Amino acid sequence: MREAIDKLRAASRVAVVTGAGISAESGIPTFRGEGGLWRNHRAEDLATPEAFARDPKLVWEWYDWRRGVCAKAEPNDGHRVIAEMERHYGDFLLLTQNVD
């Protein structure tokens, strides 16, 4: 850990790569992890144009539920550290696959 801290202190450019796991601590379920959303639902049933054509009510209800979960969530320490890094480094890049 000390080595990582030293390298970050000396860095002029930083890139952070993150995914859904960072928001799990805030209560937002991941898609593929333990208890993930795709463990209870098939992606094909909710996240495709075909799913929407087949059952738009189900798709809208699922996305509305997910928006509600995200709207109630608060940033966690991981989010705060990334935000602070963005303020600190003049050359900062955040790469994420998050949809929340």
Buried (B, 14 or more C-beta within 10 A) or exposed (E): EEEEEEEEEEBEEBEBEBBBEBBBBBEBBBBEBEEBBBEEBEEEBBBEEEBBEEBEEBBEEBEEEBEEBBEEBEBBEBBEEBEEBEEEBEEBEBEBEEEB
